[in-house]
Amino acid sequence: MAGAGKVMGLCWWALKIAVVLMVGLGLEGSQCAEFNDFFYPSWAEDHVMYEGQTLKLRLDNTSGAGFASKSTYLFGKAYVQIKLVPGDSAGTVTAFYMSSQGDQHDEFDFEFLGNKSGEPYIVQTNVYSKGVGNREQRLYLWFDPTQDFHSYSFLWNRHQVVFMVDDVPVRVFKNKENETGVAYPQRQAMGVFSSIWNADDWATQGGLVKTEWSHAPFIATYRNFSIDACEYRGPPSISDCSTSSSLWWDRPAYASLDGKQRVKLRWVQNKYMIYDYCRDSTRFSTPQPECAQRV
């Protein structure tokens, strides 16, 4: 996604938020800002730590923690760099996701499933549309995500949702609503969230490996947040955020992956994917409609 979601600026927090507020404003809303200008600790504020240009979320046997964007958005790109919990992280989950609210919510998520020391992290992705999920994919990463920061992002427009790791597409959910009747997330504004919590009933080897609290605290570290998206300001925003060719993510180049991106996606799927709901005949005797003719 060349040129999309670039992190710029060297102000405190090294944080750039480029928000397209309304059609006609273009990128005039871009600015470098502090974390608290656009995000807030959404729970367990005492477990959210500020250290120079980084933010850390802490999990111990009393609580996990999370943060959320103050605004919600309809289409665009959300990006963050994360260094995951090192060592024995079994039972823990660190998540980065976008979500609307309510029983019929839409959601895209990265969930990083903790592991025993020396084992690879598993990344689970999922898509909800109108409250329907069960679209899990799982993959290994091609690097150790605990040793350095790596970027994780969502590109979302009327045509597709692209999950990216270091700008490599690892998953695409296409808008096939007209062809299949499967709802596509395009009418509900979403916030941007991240959290860390204990999920040892399922996160590691199906819940067989529990959290070892003697290794706490478990710390996930963040930097370089970016939201380059259309801010939701009530029902008129559905039209305003969906119909302007001035918004970069609505340009034809972003309606589908290009040839190089398709090669990278196939590389990830062939070499690193370990579970795909579209191929799980035990759970789904009939493949889900959106699985046909995927990228």
C-alpha positions as CSV (number, residue, x, y, z in Angstrom):
1,M,0.0,0.0,0.0
2,A,2.6,2.5,-1.2
3,G,2.2,6.0,0.4
4,A,-0.6,4.9,2.7
5,G,-0.6,5.6,6.5
6,K,2.9,7.1,6.8
7,V,4.0,7.9,10.3
8,M,5.5,11.4,10.3
9,G,6.7,13.9,12.9
10,L,9.0,13.9,15.9
11,C,6.9,15.5,18.6
12,W,6.5,13.9,22.0
13,W,5.2,10.3,21.5
14,A,6.4,10.3,17.9
15,L,2.8,10.2,17.2
16,K,1.1,11.3,13.9
17,I,-2.6,11.3,13.5
18,A,-3.9,12.2,10.1
19,V,-7.7,12.4,10.2
20,V,-9.9,13.3,7.3
21,L,-12.7,15.1,9.1
22,M,-15.2,15.7,6.3
23,V,-15.2,15.6,2.5
24,G,-13.5,18.7,1.1
25,L,-11.0,19.0,4.0
26,G,-8.6,16.6,2.3
27,L,-5.6,16.1,4.7
28,E,-5.9,19.5,6.4
29,G,-6.7,17.7,9.6
30,S,-3.3,16.0,9.7
31,Q,-1.2,16.9,12.8
32,C,1.4,15.5,15.2
33,A,-0.2,15.1,18.6
34,E,0.2,13.5,22.0
35,F,-1.4,10.1,22.7
36,N,-4.0,11.8,25.1
37,D,-5.2,14.1,22.3
38,F,-6.7,11.1,20.4
39,F,-6.7,8.1,22.7
40,Y,-7.5,7.3,26.3
41,P,-6.9,4.3,28.7
42,S,-10.2,2.5,28.4
43,W,-9.7,0.3,31.4
44,A,-7.2,-0.3,34.3
45,E,-5.5,3.1,33.8
46,D,-3.0,2.1,36.5
47,H,-1.8,-0.7,34.2
48,V,-1.2,1.8,31.3
49,M,2.4,3.1,31.5
50,Y,4.0,6.0,29.6
51,E,7.7,5.8,29.1
52,G,9.2,8.4,26.8
53,Q,8.0,7.7,23.2
54,T,6.4,4.4,24.1
55,L,3.2,3.2,25.8
56,K,3.1,-0.1,27.7
57,L,0.1,-2.2,28.7
58,R,0.6,-4.4,31.7
59,L,-1.1,-7.7,32.6
60,D,-0.7,-9.2,36.1
61,N,-2.9,-11.4,38.3
62,T,-5.0,-8.4,39.2
63,S,-5.9,-6.9,35.8
64,G,-5.1,-6.5,32.2
65,A,-5.4,-3.1,30.4
66,G,-6.5,-1.4,27.3
67,F,-6.8,1.9,25.4
68,A,-9.3,3.2,22.8
69,S,-9.6,6.1,20.3
70,K,-11.8,9.0,21.4
71,S,-13.3,9.2,17.9
72,T,-14.8,6.6,15.6
73,Y,-14.2,6.3,11.9
74,L,-15.7,5.0,8.6
75,F,-13.1,3.9,6.1
76,G,-9.4,4.6,6.1
77,K,-6.3,3.1,7.7
78,A,-5.3,2.4,11.3
79,Y,-1.7,1.6,12.1
80,V,0.5,0.8,15.2
81,Q,3.8,-0.6,16.0
82,I,3.9,-3.2,18.8
83,K,6.6,-5.2,20.6
84,L,4.9,-8.3,22.0
85,V,5.3,-9.9,25.4
86,P,8.7,-11.7,25.5
87,G,9.5,-15.1,27.1
88,D,6.8,-17.3,28.6
89,S,3.6,-15.5,27.5
90,A,1.3,-18.5,27.6
91,G,-2.3,-17.7,28.4
92,T,-2.0,-14.1,27.4
93,V,-3.6,-12.3,24.5
94,T,-2.6,-9.0,23.1
95,A,-5.1,-7.5,20.7
96,F,-5.2,-4.6,18.2
97,Y,-8.6,-4.1,16.6
98,M,-11.3,-1.9,15.2
99,S,-14.9,-2.3,16.3
100,S,-18.3,-0.7,16.3
101,Q,-20.7,-1.2,19.2
102,G,-23.8,-3.3,19.9
103,D,-25.1,-6.9,19.1
104,Q,-24.9,-6.2,15.4
105,H,-21.4,-4.9,15.5
106,D,-18.7,-4.9,12.9
107,E,-15.1,-5.7,13.8
108,F,-11.6,-6.5,12.5
109,D,-9.0,-7.8,14.8
110,F,-5.5,-9.0,15.3
111,E,-5.1,-11.3,18.4
112,F,-1.6,-12.3,19.4
113,L,-1.8,-15.6,21.3
114,G,0.9,-16.1,24.0
115,N,3.1,-19.1,24.1
116,K,5.7,-21.0,26.1
117,S,9.2,-19.7,25.8
118,G,10.9,-20.7,22.5
119,E,7.6,-21.4,20.7
120,P,6.4,-19.1,17.9
121,Y,3.6,-16.6,18.4
122,I,0.3,-17.4,16.7
123,V,-1.6,-14.5,15.2
124,Q,-5.3,-14.9,15.0
125,T,-7.4,-12.6,12.8
126,N,-11.1,-12.4,12.6
127,V,-13.8,-10.3,10.8
128,Y,-17.3,-9.6,12.2
129,S,-20.1,-8.1,10.1
130,K,-23.5,-7.3,11.6
131,G,-22.6,-9.3,14.6
132,V,-21.5,-12.5,12.7
133,G,-17.9,-13.7,13.3
134,N,-16.5,-17.2,13.3
135,R,-14.1,-16.2,10.5
136,E,-10.8,-17.0,12.2
137,Q,-7.5,-17.5,10.5
138,R,-4.3,-18.3,12.3
139,L,-0.7,-17.9,11.1
140,Y,2.8,-17.8,12.4
141,L,5.0,-14.7,11.8
142,W,8.2,-14.8,9.8
143,F,10.1,-12.9,12.6
144,D,10.2,-12.9,16.4
145,P,7.6,-10.2,17.3
146,T,9.1,-9.9,20.8
147,Q,12.5,-8.7,19.8
148,D,11.6,-5.4,18.0
149,F,8.7,-3.3,17.0
150,H,6.7,-4.4,13.9
151,S,3.7,-2.7,12.3
152,Y,0.2,-4.0,12.2
153,S,-2.5,-2.2,10.2
154,F,-6.0,-2.3,8.7
155,L,-6.8,-0.7,5.3
156,W,-10.6,-0.4,5.0
157,N,-12.6,1.0,2.1
158,R,-15.9,0.2,0.3
159,H,-14.2,-2.7,-1.6
160,Q,-12.0,-4.6,0.9
161,V,-10.5,-4.9,4.3
162,V,-6.7,-5.6,4.2
163,F,-4.8,-6.8,7.3
164,M,-1.1,-6.0,7.0
165,V,2.0,-6.9,8.9
166,D,4.9,-4.7,8.1
167,D,3.0,-3.7,5.0
168,V,2.7,-7.3,3.9
169,P,-0.9,-8.3,3.3
170,V,-1.8,-11.3,5.4
171,R,-5.6,-11.3,4.9
172,V,-8.2,-9.8,2.7
173,F,-11.9,-9.6,3.2
174,K,-13.7,-8.5,0.0
175,N,-17.0,-6.8,-0.3
176,K,-19.2,-9.4,-1.9
177,E,-22.4,-8.3,-0.3
178,N,-24.2,-7.9,-3.6
179,E,-23.1,-11.2,-5.0
180,T,-23.4,-13.4,-1.9
181,G,-25.6,-11.5,0.6
182,V,-22.9,-11.7,3.2
183,A,-22.9,-8.4,5.0
184,Y,-19.8,-6.2,4.5
185,P,-18.7,-3.7,7.2
186,Q,-19.6,-0.3,5.6
187,R,-22.4,1.3,7.5
188,Q,-21.1,1.4,11.1
189,A,-18.4,3.6,12.5
190,M,-15.6,1.9,14.4
191,G,-13.2,2.9,17.1
192,V,-9.6,1.8,17.3
193,F,-8.6,-0.3,20.3
194,S,-5.9,-2.4,21.9
195,S,-5.7,-4.5,25.0
196,I,-3.9,-7.2,26.9
197,W,-5.7,-9.8,29.0
198,N,-5.6,-13.3,30.5
199,A,-7.3,-15.9,28.2
200,D,-5.7,-19.1,29.4
201,D,-9.0,-20.9,29.0
202,W,-8.3,-21.0,25.2
203,A,-5.3,-18.9,24.1
204,T,-2.4,-21.4,24.3
205,Q,-2.8,-24.9,22.9
206,G,-6.6,-24.6,23.3
207,G,-6.3,-23.8,27.0
208,L,-4.1,-26.7,28.0
209,V,-1.2,-24.3,28.9
210,K,-2.2,-21.9,31.7
211,T,-0.7,-18.5,32.6
212,E,2.3,-18.7,34.9
213,W,1.7,-15.7,37.1
214,S,5.2,-16.0,38.7
215,H,6.4,-14.6,35.3
216,A,4.2,-11.5,35.5
217,P,4.0,-8.7,34.8
218,F,3.4,-9.3,31.1
219,I,4.1,-6.2,29.0
220,A,3.1,-5.2,25.5
221,T,4.9,-2.1,24.2
222,Y,3.5,0.4,21.6
223,R,4.7,3.3,19.5
224,N,3.9,5.3,16.3
225,F,0.1,5.2,16.2
226,S,-1.5,6.5,13.1
227,I,-5.1,6.9,12.1
228,D,-5.7,8.2,8.6
229,A,-9.4,7.9,8.3
230,C,-12.8,9.6,7.9
231,E,-14.1,10.7,11.3
232,Y,-17.7,9.8,12.0
233,R,-19.9,12.8,12.9
234,G,-23.4,11.4,12.7
235,P,-25.5,9.8,10.0
236,P,-24.5,12.2,7.2
237,S,-21.0,10.9,7.6
238,I,-22.1,7.5,6.0
239,S,-22.5,9.3,2.7
240,D,-19.6,11.8,3.2
241,C,-17.1,9.1,4.1
242,S,-18.2,6.8,1.2
243,T,-18.5,8.9,-1.9
244,S,-15.6,11.2,-2.3
245,S,-12.8,10.5,-4.8
246,S,-10.6,12.9,-2.8
247,L,-10.1,10.3,-0.1
248,W,-7.0,8.3,-1.0
249,W,-8.4,5.0,0.0
250,D,-11.3,5.4,-2.5
251,R,-8.9,5.6,-5.4
252,P,-9.0,2.6,-7.9
253,A,-5.5,1.5,-6.8
254,Y,-6.9,0.5,-3.4
255,A,-9.9,-1.4,-4.6
256,S,-7.9,-4.6,-4.8
257,L,-4.4,-5.8,-4.2
258,D,-1.8,-5.2,-7.0
259,G,0.2,-8.1,-8.4
260,K,3.1,-7.8,-6.0
261,Q,0.7,-7.7,-3.0
262,R,-1.1,-10.8,-4.3
263,V,2.2,-12.7,-4.5
264,K,3.1,-11.7,-0.9
265,L,-0.4,-12.7,0.3
266,R,0.0,-16.2,-1.3
267,W,3.5,-16.5,0.2
268,V,2.0,-15.9,3.7
269,Q,-0.9,-18.2,3.1
270,N,1.2,-21.0,1.7
271,K,4.1,-20.8,4.2
272,Y,2.7,-19.4,7.4
273,M,-1.0,-20.0,7.7
274,I,-1.9,-22.8,10.1
275,Y,-5.7,-22.5,10.2
276,D,-8.4,-21.1,7.9
277,Y,-12.1,-21.3,8.7
278,C,-12.8,-21.6,5.0
279,R,-11.1,-25.0,5.0
280,D,-12.6,-26.3,8.2
281,S,-15.2,-28.9,7.1
282,T,-15.7,-30.0,10.7
283,R,-17.1,-26.6,11.8
284,F,-18.7,-25.8,8.4
285,S,-20.1,-28.7,6.4
286,T,-20.8,-26.2,3.7
287,P,-18.1,-23.5,3.0
288,Q,-19.1,-20.0,3.9
289,P,-20.3,-18.0,0.9
290,E,-17.6,-15.4,1.2
291,C,-14.9,-18.1,0.9
292,A,-15.5,-18.7,-2.8
293,Q,-13.1,-17.0,-5.2
294,R,-11.1,-15.3,-2.5
295,V,-7.9,-13.4,-3.2
